Amino acid sequence: MKTKPYLLFFCSLLILSLWLIMTMPDGRMHLVFCNVGQGDAAYIRAPNGVEILIDGGPDVRVLDCLQKNMAFYDRTIDLLILSHPQSDHLTGLIEVVKRYNVKQVLDTSAESDTGIAKLWRKTLVDRKIKRLGAEIGQRIIIAQNFYLDILWPERTLLDSKSQFDVDVNLLSTVVLLKYRDFSALFTGDIDREIFKQLLTANRQKLTATLSVLKVPHHGSKDGLDAEILNILKPKTAVISVGKNSYGHPNKTTLNLLENLHINIRRTDINESVNFID
């Protein structure tokens, strides 16, 4: 029996309507750690509809994540944040900037002379997008009871003449998202020593239990220890990781999280990881 054309049309219209409803602002906070393989990318939609992207992964897979979570007619990203100029965080952002209307870029203040970093800076100039440098102390108010605090990098380290001698991972932009009782910490690729400096400088902001911790450097063995986790007390640890030859996530890190009874979510196992508040 052939399906009648009007029935197909009705079903298609229903599916489209449901998808539109799911992707429109609903007065809630949406946070998605995108499955982009061995890299980082996180999409945020604030309760008022403001859309934010932190990092873009190693290739164009971030575009799939945006298409799944943004309405098809929505081509605007209000704020784009780059943690640091390495390809596994940066490459996808170049295509995002080309295909979307990006209103503002909060860029790492750490400079790099790699080819991908040069292409990134050129793309921003060509698109006439203002590049603001991130540093400790900045607060970006997104909506009522919703803001982003920049907790790292430190200005004196960025101003150092030896900046190019410092591992760019250690200059990652670290962002704390706060929305009512929900909090998420985006750590880039910092190591545990930088993490402890960050905690010392921002102890008042990080005393309450953390809702979500983005585990540094894809679960590297150098990113966390029990002291850090006992201060933050994260409910959930998200590891953004894909197939790699670095041994990420490291077994030591996984054991540490498991022993402290912290919920672990991984993009290589759980696909994209979603939080709604």
N, C-alpha and C positions, 0 to 999 in steps of 0.2 A: 504494500500500500504506500503510495506516494504521500509525502508530507506536504500539506497545503502551504503555498507561499506566505499567506498572511500569518500562519502559525509560526513559521520560521522568523518572520519579521517581529512578531510579538515577543518571542523568546529572546531574540537578540536585543530588543529594546529593554526587556526586563533585566537582562544581564548587564547591559550598559548602565541602566539606572542604578542598579545595586552597586556597581563599581564606582560610579560617581558619588554616591552617598558615602561609600567607604573612604574615598580619598578627599572629600571636602572637610574643611575645618569643623570639628565637632565639639569644640570647647574643652578638649582634653590635650594633654601633652603626649606626643608620640616620639619615641626614640628607637631608631633602627640601626643596629650594627650590621652593615651590609656584608654579604659574603662576596669578597672581591679577591679571594685567594690569599697569597702570601703578601698581605698589605693591610692597610687601615682605611676605612671609610665609615662615617656615621652620619645618618640623616636625622634631623630633628624638626618636628613641626610643633610650634608653640600653640597654646590654646586659642590665641587670636589669629592663627593662620600664618604667622611669620615662619619662614623656612630657612633652615641653616644646614650647611654641609661642612663637616670636619674631615679633612683629608679625602683623597680620591682613589687610593689603591694603585696597583701597578699597571693597569690597562683600562680598557673602556667598560669593564663589567659594572662599574659604578653607575653607568647610564641605565642599565637594567634595573638596578635598585631604585633609582629615581623614578623611572617609568612605572614601577609597581606601586610606589607610595605617593606619587603626585598625580593630580588629575591630568588627563591627557592635554587639556587646553592650558595648563599652568606651565609657563616657561620662565618663571622668575624664581631665583634664589636670592633671598634678602641678604644673607651673610654667608660668606665662604671663609673658612679658617684652614690655613695650612700649618701643620705642626712643625715640619722641618723639610728642607728641600732634598729628600732622597726619593728615588724613583718609585718605591713601593708605597709611598704616601702621596706623591705629587703627580705622576703620569696621567692618571684619570682626570685630574682637575683641568688639564689643558683642553680636553674635549668638552668638559662641562662648561667652561668659560666660552667656548666657541658656539655651543648649542643653546645655552640658556642666557637670559638676561640677569647677570650677576650684579647686584646693586653695590655691594661693598666687599672688599677682601681684607681680612685681618691676616696678614702674612707673618710668618716667623721673621724676627729681626736678624736671625742668623743668615749670613751670606754664604754663597757657595759658587764656585766657578765651574761646576759640572755642566755638561751639555744640556741636561734636562732643566736645570735651574736657570740657565741663560734663556732657553726657549720659553720658560714660564714667565720670566720678566718681560721678554719681548711681546708675548701674547697679551699680557696685561696692558702694555703700552699701546699696542695696536688696537685693542678694544677700548682704550681710554678708560680703564678701570683703575680707580685710585687704590694704591697699595699702602695700607697702614701697618706699621710695625707693632708687634705684640711685645709687651713687657709686664713685669710684676706690677700689680696695683690697678690695672684697668678693670673697670666694671661696665658691662654692656647690658643695659636694661631692655629686655625684649617685650615684656608684658607685665601686668600686675602680678606681683609675687614670683616673677620669672626673670632671672638674670644669669649672666655668665661672668665669672671672675677669672682673670688671667693670673695664675700663680707662679709662672716661670716662663721665660728666662729672666735672670737678674741683669739689670742694666749695666752694672760694672763689668760683668763678664762679657757682655756684648760689645762694650766700648774698648775692651782690651785689644791691644795691637796684635796679640797672639791668637785672636779669635780663630784664624784659619788653622791653628795648631790644635784646636780643641775639637774633639769628636762632635760632629754636628748633631748626633743623637742627643747629646747632653744639653744642647741648646733648644730642645723641643719646646714648643708652646704647650703649656699644661693648662687645661681649662676645667673649671668647676662649674657645673650646671646646677642651679638651685631653682626648684619650683615647689612651693609650699613645703611639704615634708619629704619630697623626693630630691635626691642629689645624685649626680654622676660625675666621676672624675676621669677626664681624658688625659692620658699621660704620655702620648707619643712614644718615644723610644728611650726615655731617661733610664739611668741605672739606679741602684739602691742608694748610692752615696748622694746623688743629686736629689733623690726622693727624700732623704732625711733632712737635707738642707731646706727643701721646700716645706716639709712638715714643721720644721722649727720656725720658719718665717710666717707660716700661716696656721699656727696651732688653733687659734680661736675659730677660724672658719671650718676646721676639720675635726672638731671635737665630737660632733654628733655622729651616730652610725651612718655610714655611707650606703646609699641604696645600690649603686652600681660602680664598680671599679673596672676600668678598661686596663687590663694587665699590660704593663710596659713591654715593648719590644717583642710582641708576639709570643710571650711566655718564656723569654730568655731566662737563663738561670741567674742573671745578674740584676734583675729588676726588682725583686721583692725579698723580704725576710720576715720573720715572725714579729719583730718589733714594729715594722711598718703596718702590718696587718692588724696588730693588736691596738694600734692607735686609730686606724680608720674603721675597723670592724665592718667591712663590707658585707652586705647580704648576698650579693651576686658578683662574681668575677667573670668578666667577658674576655676571652682570648680571641683576638682577630688573627687568624692564621690560615695558611693553605699548605699545599704540598711544597716541601722545601728540603734543602740539604744541610740546614743549620741545626737540626735537632730541636726545632721549635714545635710545640712547647716542650721545655725541658722537664724531665721526670721529677727533678728536685722541686721545681715550682709547683707542679701538679700535686705532689705529695704534701707540700706545705699547705696548699689551699684545702686539700682533703682533710688533713689532720686538724685543721681549725674549723672544719664543718662549714666551709663557705661553698655556696652553690656555684658550680662551674658551668659556663656556657661557652661553646666553641663554634666559630663560624664554619670550620671544616667538618664539623659533625652535625651541628644544629641548623646549618644554613644561616640565613639572616636571623639575628637575635632581636626580638621586639620587646619593648616596654611601653605600657600605656598608663598614664596617671590622670 
